[in-house]
Amino acid sequence: MPATRLNIAFVVDRFGNRYGGAEAYGVELMRELAVDHDIIIFARDYDPGCNLKLPFVALRSWSFLPSWLRVLLFAIRVRRLTRKGYDIVHSHTNGWCGDIEVVHVTPVRYNWRVRALPTTKRLLSYVSLRVQTYLALEARRVAPSPGHRTVAVSGLIAEQLTQAYGQKDFPIIPPGVTRPAPPANGDALRMRASLGLDSQDCVCLLVARNPLRKGLPTVMRAMSRLPERYKLVVVGSNAATRSFVHAAPEYEGMAERIRLIEETSDVAPYYQIADIYVHPTLNDSFGMAPLEAMSFGIPVVLSPAPWCGFAQYVQDGRDVMMLDHPENDGQLAQCIQRISEDAPWRQQLIQGASQVVDRHAWREIAKTYLDLYAKVLQERGRP
């Protein structure tokens, strides 16, 4: 690890736990690194609710511009601002500013040049300014060079990068987690009561920036198969989520069993009241929310790979219950019911998950990054 205090520029679209798993990854990593190093944040927004105060450079752009142009302008500006004065530039955004570039989502090139697409859509991508901009930015981001690393947050992302670019030297550094302090006596009961939930209810939880993509339709179909004492709390609900829950005729009457919570910086109270975490995601490069649920001692039901990258880090039947397919609502209902009614099985899952949490401590993740920083600095001729 570096023997001296480093000046680190951390680049991210939005800095804060409330913005999603990838953003929370950055917050918790910087929280660990800021103990021994100097950090400055470059981002469009900074959520003060993350309870981490670091120097912040706001790089906002006009909202009327198309998203691809905002991304391009952000990349150009942050490259100019971070070229000098920093030992390490650590980026979580598409561009070419970083010494360390962390890829959280399916690579653009994999989506447009590897994955099967309709012929017309593929041909149009060659003349699309949006697609070509994203491809060009990503190509510069992953281009190999001394003193530079492209990091994948899961084995799934590393495999996709290899297929897209033909390289195999992508370090894998997954997200971490911190064990929470136990809640004060009565906090969980009071939170349940505030949501109209009884102590006898079995509360399932889904935390997501976009619940529809993380499997909410499957969860609702599963809930419709279960008795009324099974309730669902969805944290991160947006307008599309509310419309889906209240407007779908096949779920008539289900809305009374569902609590929709808007995006929030403090998710801990909802983990504290949950009995089961459900994550039948359709697309997750890793999946931080299930790992966070494990840190609270909550059994998890999960999509398998390739739909969920976190599935590669856990064992079905020991650490989690894993679905055969993310849209198998019948199997999800059976998993929920078994965890709820079989106390020894529930305890087995909690014990297995606890070992997963130990392997993903943020302190260990930070040490891994510091080792990578040291290699990068050495390649650049720095002590």
C-alpha positions in Angstrom: 0.0 0.0 0.0 1.2 3.6 -0.5 3.3 4.8 2.4 2.4 8.4 2.1 -0.9 10.4 2.3 -2.4 10.6 -1.2 -4.3 13.3 -3.0 -7.2 11.5 -4.6 -9.7 12.9 -7.1 -12.9 10.8 -7.0 -15.1 11.3 -10.1 -18.8 10.1 -10.1 -22.0 11.3 -11.7 -23.8 11.7 -8.4 -22.3 11.2 -4.9 -24.7 9.8 -2.3 -26.3 6.6 -1.0 -29.7 7.7 -2.2 -28.8 7.6 -5.9 -28.3 3.8 -6.2 -25.9 1.0 -5.6 -23.1 2.2 -7.8 -23.1 5.6 -6.1 -23.3 4.0 -2.6 -20.2 2.0 -3.6 -18.3 5.3 -4.1 -19.5 6.9 -0.9 -18.5 3.9 1.4 -15.2 3.5 -0.4 -14.3 7.1 0.0 -15.5 7.0 3.7 -12.8 4.4 4.3 -10.0 6.1 2.2 -10.7 9.5 3.7 -9.4 8.3 7.1 -5.8 8.3 5.8 -5.9 10.2 2.5 -7.2 13.5 1.1 -10.2 13.2 -1.2 -12.0 15.7 -3.4 -15.3 14.8 -5.1 -16.1 15.8 -8.7 -19.8 15.2 -9.5 -23.0 16.7 -10.7 -24.7 16.4 -7.3 -23.6 15.7 -3.7 -26.2 14.3 -1.3 -25.5 15.7 2.2 -27.6 12.9 3.7 -24.7 10.5 3.2 -23.1 12.0 6.3 -19.7 12.3 4.7 -18.3 15.8 4.3 -15.6 16.0 1.6 -14.5 18.9 -0.7 -16.8 19.0 -3.7 -16.5 20.4 -7.2 -20.0 20.7 -8.8 -20.0 19.9 -12.5 -23.6 20.5 -13.5 -24.8 20.9 -17.1 -27.9 22.2 -18.8 -30.8 19.8 -18.4 -32.2 20.6 -21.8 -29.2 18.9 -23.5 -29.5 15.3 -24.6 -28.0 12.8 -22.1 -25.1 11.7 -24.4 -24.0 15.3 -24.8 -24.1 16.0 -21.1 -22.0 12.9 -20.5 -19.5 14.1 -23.2 -19.3 17.6 -21.7 -18.8 16.2 -18.2 -16.0 13.9 -19.4 -14.2 16.8 -21.1 -14.5 19.1 -18.1 -13.5 16.6 -15.5 -10.5 15.6 -17.6 -9.3 19.2 -17.7 -9.8 19.7 -14.0 -8.0 16.6 -12.8 -5.0 16.4 -15.2 -2.7 17.9 -12.5 -2.4 18.0 -8.8 -3.6 14.5 -7.9 -1.7 11.3 -7.1 -4.7 9.2 -8.2 -7.8 10.0 -10.2 -10.4 7.4 -9.4 -13.4 7.5 -11.8 -16.8 5.8 -11.8 -17.9 7.6 -15.0 -17.6 7.0 -18.7 -14.6 9.0 -20.0 -10.9 9.1 -19.9 -9.8 11.0 -16.8 -9.1 8.2 -14.5 -6.0 6.3 -13.5 -8.5 3.8 -12.0 -11.7 3.4 -14.0 -14.4 1.3 -12.3 -17.1 -0.2 -14.5 -20.4 -0.8 -12.7 -22.8 -1.6 -15.6 -22.8 -3.7 -18.7 -20.2 -2.3 -21.1 -21.5 -0.2 -24.0 -19.6 -2.1 -26.6 -20.9 -5.4 -25.2 -24.5 -4.1 -25.6 -24.0 -2.8 -29.1 -21.4 -5.1 -30.7 -21.5 -8.4 -28.8 -25.1 -9.0 -27.7 -27.5 -10.1 -30.3 -29.5 -7.2 -31.7 -32.0 -6.8 -34.6 -30.2 -6.0 -37.8 -31.8 -2.6 -38.3 -31.0 -1.5 -34.7 -27.4 -2.6 -35.1 -27.0 -0.8 -38.4 -28.6 2.4 -37.1 -26.1 2.4 -34.2 -23.3 3.2 -36.6 -24.9 6.5 -37.5 -26.2 7.4 -34.0 -24.3 10.2 -32.4 -25.5 9.0 -29.0 -24.2 5.4 -29.5 -21.0 6.5 -31.2 -20.2 9.0 -28.4 -20.7 6.4 -25.7 -18.6 3.8 -27.6 -15.8 6.3 -28.1 -15.7 7.4 -24.5 -15.7 3.8 -23.3 -12.9 2.8 -25.7 -10.7 5.5 -24.3 -11.7 4.5 -20.8 -10.6 0.8 -21.1 -7.6 1.3 -23.4 -4.6 -0.4 -21.7 -1.6 1.7 -20.7 1.0 1.9 -17.9 -0.3 3.5 -14.8 -3.9 2.7 -15.6 -6.4 0.1 -14.6 -10.0 -0.7 -15.6 -11.7 -2.4 -12.6 -14.9 -4.5 -12.9 -17.2 -4.7 -9.9 -18.1 -8.4 -10.6 -16.9 -11.4 -12.5 -19.9 -10.9 -14.8 -18.7 -7.4 -15.8 -15.1 -8.6 -16.3 -16.3 -11.3 -18.6 -18.4 -8.9 -20.6 -15.4 -6.5 -20.9 -13.3 -9.4 -22.1 -15.8 -10.3 -24.8 -16.2 -6.7 -25.9 -12.5 -5.7 -26.0 -10.5 -9.0 -26.2 -8.5 -8.1 -23.0 -8.3 -10.3 -19.9 -6.5 -8.1 -17.4 -9.5 -6.5 -15.7 -9.1 -6.6 -11.9 -12.4 -7.5 -10.1 -13.1 -5.5 -6.9 -16.7 -6.1 -5.7 -18.7 -3.7 -3.5 -18.3 -4.0 0.3 -20.6 -3.7 3.3 -20.4 -2.5 6.9 -22.2 -4.2 9.7 -24.8 -1.8 11.1 -25.1 -1.0 14.8 -28.1 -2.8 16.4 -31.3 -0.6 16.5 -32.4 0.9 19.8 -35.1 -1.1 21.6 -38.5 -0.5 20.1 -37.3 1.3 17.0 -38.3 -1.5 14.6 -41.7 -1.9 16.1 -42.3 1.9 16.0 -41.3 2.0 12.3 -43.6 -1.0 11.5 -46.4 0.8 13.3 -45.8 4.0 11.4 -46.2 2.0 8.2 -49.3 0.3 9.4 -47.6 -3.1 9.7 -48.4 -5.5 12.4 -45.7 -7.4 14.4 -47.2 -10.7 13.0 -46.8 -9.6 9.4 -44.0 -11.1 7.3 -42.4 -8.1 5.7 -40.6 -8.5 2.4 -38.3 -5.7 1.2 -37.1 -4.5 -2.1 -34.7 -1.5 -2.3 -34.0 -0.2 -5.8 -33.6 3.0 -7.8 -35.7 1.4 -10.5 -37.9 -1.2 -8.8 -39.5 -2.4 -12.1 -36.1 -3.5 -13.4 -35.2 -5.1 -10.1 -38.2 -7.5 -10.3 -41.1 -5.7 -8.8 -43.7 -7.3 -11.2 -42.4 -10.8 -10.2 -42.5 -9.9 -6.5 -46.1 -8.7 -6.8 -47.2 -11.9 -8.6 -45.5 -13.9 -5.9 -47.2 -11.8 -3.2 -50.6 -12.5 -4.8 -50.1 -16.2 -4.2 -49.4 -15.7 -0.5 -51.8 -15.0 2.5 -52.5 -11.4 3.4 -50.1 -11.4 6.3 -47.3 -11.2 3.8 -46.6 -7.5 3.1 -44.1 -5.7 0.8 -42.1 -2.5 1.4 -40.5 -1.0 -1.8 -37.9 1.7 -1.1 -36.9 3.9 -4.1 -40.4 4.1 -5.6 -40.8 6.5 -8.5 -43.8 7.6 -10.5 -43.6 4.6 -12.8 -43.6 2.3 -9.8 -46.6 4.0 -8.2 -48.5 3.8 -11.5 -47.7 0.1 -11.9 -48.8 -0.8 -8.4 -52.1 1.1 -8.5 -53.1 0.9 -12.1 -52.5 -2.8 -13.0 -56.0 -4.5 -12.9 -54.5 -7.9 -12.2 -53.2 -6.6 -8.9 -56.4 -5.1 -7.7 -56.5 -5.2 -3.9 -52.7 -5.8 -3.7 -52.0 -2.1 -3.1 -53.2 -2.4 0.5 -50.4 -4.9 1.2 -47.7 -2.7 -0.3 -45.9 0.3 1.2 -44.2 2.6 -1.4 -41.3 4.7 0.0 -39.6 7.3 -2.1 -35.8 7.5 -2.6 -34.1 8.2 0.7 -30.6 8.6 2.0 -31.4 6.5 5.1 -32.5 3.0 4.2 -31.4 1.4 7.5 -34.8 1.7 9.2 -36.5 -0.3 6.4 -33.8 -3.1 6.6 -34.5 -3.2 10.3 -38.2 -4.0 9.9 -37.8 -6.6 7.1 -38.1 -10.4 7.5 -37.0 -11.3 3.9 -35.2 -9.4 1.2 -36.4 -10.2 -2.4 -34.3 -9.4 -5.4 -35.5 -11.1 -8.6 -33.6 -8.6 -10.6 -33.6 -8.6 -14.4 -30.3 -6.8 -14.7 -27.7 -6.2 -12.0 -24.0 -6.1 -12.6 -23.5 -6.8 -8.9 -26.4 -6.1 -6.6 -25.4 -4.1 -3.5 -28.9 -4.2 -1.8 -28.9 -7.9 -1.2 -25.4 -7.7 0.4 -26.6 -4.8 2.6 -29.7 -6.9 3.6 -27.3 -9.7 4.7 -25.4 -7.3 6.9 -28.7 -6.7 8.8 -29.3 -10.4 9.2 -32.0 -10.7 6.6 -32.4 -13.9 4.5 -32.2 -13.1 0.8 -34.0 -14.6 -2.3 -32.0 -13.8 -5.4 -31.9 -14.0 -9.2 -29.2 -16.3 -10.6 -26.4 -15.3 -13.0 -26.3 -13.8 -15.6 -29.2 -11.6 -14.4 -27.4 -10.8 -11.1 -23.7 -10.5 -10.7 -23.8 -11.0 -6.9 -25.0 -14.6 -7.5 -21.4 -15.5 -8.3 -20.4 -14.7 -4.8 -23.0 -16.8 -2.9 -24.1 -20.4 -2.7 -27.7 -21.4 -3.2 -29.1 -23.1 -0.1 -26.3 -22.0 2.1 -26.1 -18.2 1.8 -29.3 -17.4 -0.2 -32.2 -19.0 -1.9 -31.6 -18.6 -5.6 -34.4 -18.6 -8.2 -34.1 -20.7 -11.4 -35.2 -17.6 -13.4 -36.0 -14.0 -12.2 -39.6 -14.1 -13.5 -40.5 -17.4 -11.7 -43.0 -15.9 -9.3 -44.3 -19.3 -8.2 -40.8 -20.3 -7.0 -40.3 -16.9 -5.4 -43.6 -17.4 -3.4 -42.4 -20.8 -2.2 -39.0 -19.4 -1.1 -40.7 -16.6 0.8 -43.1 -19.0 2.5 -40.3 -21.5 3.4 -38.1 -18.8 5.0 -41.1 -17.5 6.9 -42.3 -20.8 8.3 -39.1 -22.9 8.6 -37.1 -21.3 11.5 -34.0 -23.7 11.2 -33.8 -23.0 7.5 -34.0 -19.3 8.1 -31.2 -19.4 10.6 -29.0 -21.4 8.3 -29.4 -18.7 5.6 -28.6 -16.0 8.1 -25.4 -17.8 9.3 -24.3 -18.3 5.7 -25.0 -14.7 4.8 -22.9 -13.6 7.8 -19.9 -15.2 6.4 -20.5 -13.5 3.0 -20.6 -10.2 4.9 -17.3 -10.9 6.5 -15.7 -11.4 3.1 -17.0 -8.1 1.8 -16.0 -5.7 4.6 -15.4 -2.2 3.2 -12.1 -2.0 5.1 -10.8 -5.0 3.0 -12.1 -3.5 -0.2 -10.3 -0.2 0.5 -7.0 -2.1 1.2 -7.4 -3.8 -2.2 -7.8 -0.4 -3.9 -4.8 1.0 -2.1 -2.7 -2.0 -3.3 -3.9 -1.2 -6.8 -3.0 2.5 -6.4 0.5 1.5 -5.3 1.0 -0.6 -8.5 -0.2 2.3 -10.6 2.1 4.8 -9.0 5.0 2.5 -9.3 4.4 2.1 -13.1 4.4 5.9 -13.4 7.7 6.1 -11.6 6.3 7.3 -8.3 7.5 5.9 -5.0 
